[in-house]
Amino acid sequence: MYFVPRLIAGALVASVGIGSGMALASAPMVGKAKSAGMPVKNCQYCHTQALPKKETFKPDELNERGKWLLADMKTRNLKEPDIAKLKDYPGGKEQK
């Protein structure tokens, strides 16, 4: 009898972790960009897909802004994109 509640609790924890995995990959970047004052609405600010997956990421799936940010990341030898650098994106004001 004691085993069943632990099994149910374990299943709940696992299902919550699986469901939030995709959101955790991009939500922090969107949040950082919003905090930096960028007009970010979703992942398509830098990606061509609405919900890119970290596991299947390909640089071809980035829009011009995302490719620019990726090039900056590689040039500066960073482990992840510097979201604050978006302020320096060379596009016009409508592209910021």
C-alpha positions, 0 to 999 in steps of 0.5 A: 500500500505504501508503494503506490503513493510513491509510484504516483508521486514519481510519475507526476514528477517525471511527467512535469520534467518531461513537459517543461524540457522544451520550454526551458531551452528557450524561455531564459533567452526570451526573458533575457532579451525582454529584460534588455529592452528588446521587442521579443515576443517569442523564439522567432525573434532569432529562429525561423521555427516557433518552437525550436528544439535544442536537440535538433538545432541547426544553424540554418533554422536561424533568421538573419538576427539569429545568424548574426548572434551566432557569428558573434558567439563564435567570434568571441568564443562564448558557450552561449549567445550574449543576449545583451549584444542584440542591442548592437544588431546592425539592422534598422530600428524596425529590426531591433 
